Amino acid sequence: MDLVIFDLDGTLIDSKLDLAHSVNATRAWLGLDPLDNELVYSYVGNGAPVLIRRALGPEFSEEEVAKALEYFLEYYREHMLDSTTLYPGVQECLDRLHGEGVLLAVLTNKPVRFSSAILEGLGVRDRFFRVYGGNSFEHKKPHPVGVAKLLEESGVSRERALLVGDSAVDVRTARNAGIRCCGVTYGFQPETFADDPPDYLVDRPAELAELVIQERRGVRS
């Protein structure tokens, strides 16, 4: 494995609370009652437009959802680092992989400017040779366009690349791109792996680093 592509929310960062607060601030702006945080967490993974559509429900028009999305993005921009942190062990995992010469990238459905700003704020942006978001390409995950671009830019073959994520969206992205996938059990939606199982499953970032390094050294079959 010469290239490891990470999802962001639920994989590298625990951003649940800031996302839930931003969603409920948007609902309050519309005069709506707040949603339970756990329900908001289940809506995350397909990008901000889908998140807001799910948080408002089918009774809202596309125009209303678009206005709510603008408010959400502005609010989130001001509050995206209030409570968001790296998951325990992520810093050490990134440092170890980087030290081994593994190319690291981020492919998320979160807007790219927010993604880069969060990684910068948490002190790990320099570990990634590319950060792509949901608005970096014409299509979001699970479309394979982002993975294809990263493979092209890195010069790494599909056989030597791994996508790491916390949900079935990431597994489907990897499958569509023809690369392997590692799921993390500590993220937002590990239950979605039941129908879309990844090639590997880890409970801690340290296990991921060990898996990649063993593969590179030919220890694993």
Secondary structure as the mmCIF struct_conf table of DSSP 4:
data_model
#
loop_
_struct_conf.conf_type_id
_struct_conf.id
_struct_conf.beg_label_comp_id
_struct_conf.beg_label_asym_id
_struct_conf.beg_label_seq_id
_struct_conf.end_label_comp_id
_struct_conf.end_label_asym_id
_struct_conf.end_label_seq_id
STRN STRN1 LEU A 3 PHE A 6
BEND BEND1 LEU A 8 LEU A 8
STRN STRN2 ASP A 9 ASP A 9
TURN_TY1_P TURN_TY1_P1 GLY A 10 LEU A 12
STRN STRN3 ILE A 13 ASP A 14
HELX_RH_AL_P HELX_RH_AL_P1 LYS A 16 TRP A 29
TURN_TY1_P TURN_TY1_P2 LEU A 30 GLY A 31
HELX_LH_PP_P HELX_LH_PP_P1 LEU A 32 ASP A 36
HELX_RH_AL_P HELX_RH_AL_P2 ASN A 37 TYR A 43
TURN_TY1_P TURN_TY1_P3 VAL A 44 GLY A 45
BEND BEND2 ASN A 46 ASN A 46
HELX_RH_AL_P HELX_RH_AL_P3 ALA A 48 LEU A 56
TURN_TY1_P TURN_TY1_P4 PRO A 58 GLU A 59
BEND BEND3 PHE A 60 PHE A 60
HELX_RH_AL_P HELX_RH_AL_P4 GLU A 62 HIS A 79
TURN_TY1_P TURN_TY1_P5 MET A 80 LEU A 81
BEND BEND4 ASP A 82 SER A 83
STRN STRN4 THR A 85 LEU A 86
HELX_LH_PP_P HELX_LH_PP_P2 TYR A 87 TYR A 87
TURN_TY1_P TURN_TY1_P6 PRO A 88 GLY A 89
HELX_RH_AL_P HELX_RH_AL_P5 VAL A 90 GLY A 99
TURN_TY1_P TURN_TY1_P7 GLU A 100 GLY A 101
STRN STRN5 LEU A 103 LEU A 107
BEND BEND5 ASN A 109 LYS A 110
HELX_RH_AL_P HELX_RH_AL_P6 VAL A 112 GLY A 121
TURN_TY1_P TURN_TY1_P8 LEU A 122 GLY A 123
HELX_RH_3T_P HELX_RH_3T_P1 ARG A 125 ARG A 127
BEND BEND6 PHE A 129 PHE A 129
STRN STRN6 ARG A 130 TYR A 132
TURN_TY1_P TURN_TY1_P9 GLY A 134 ASN A 135
BEND BEND7 SER A 136 HIS A 139
TURN_TY1_P TURN_TY1_P10 LYS A 141 PRO A 142
BEND BEND8 HIS A 143 HIS A 143
TURN_TY1_P TURN_TY1_P11 PRO A 144 PRO A 144
HELX_RH_AL_P HELX_RH_AL_P7 VAL A 145 SER A 154
TURN_TY1_P TURN_TY1_P12 GLY A 155 GLY A 155
HELX_RH_3T_P HELX_RH_3T_P2 ARG A 158 ARG A 160
STRN STRN7 ALA A 161 GLY A 165
BEND BEND9 ASP A 166 SER A 167
HELX_RH_AL_P HELX_RH_AL_P8 ALA A 168 ALA A 177
TURN_TY1_P TURN_TY1_P13 GLY A 178 GLY A 178
STRN STRN8 ARG A 180 VAL A 184
TURN_TY1_P TURN_TY1_P14 THR A 185 TYR A 186
BEND BEND10 GLY A 187 PHE A 188
HELX_RH_3T_P HELX_RH_3T_P3 PRO A 190 ALA A 194
TURN_TY1_P TURN_TY1_P15 ASP A 195 ASP A 195
BEND BEND11 ASP A 196 ASP A 196
BEND BEND12 ASP A 199 ASP A 199
STRN STRN9 TYR A 200 VAL A 202
BEND BEND13 ASP A 203 ARG A 204
HELX_RH_AL_P HELX_RH_AL_P9 PRO A 205 ARG A 216
TURN_TY1_P TURN_TY1_P16 ARG A 217 GLY A 218
#
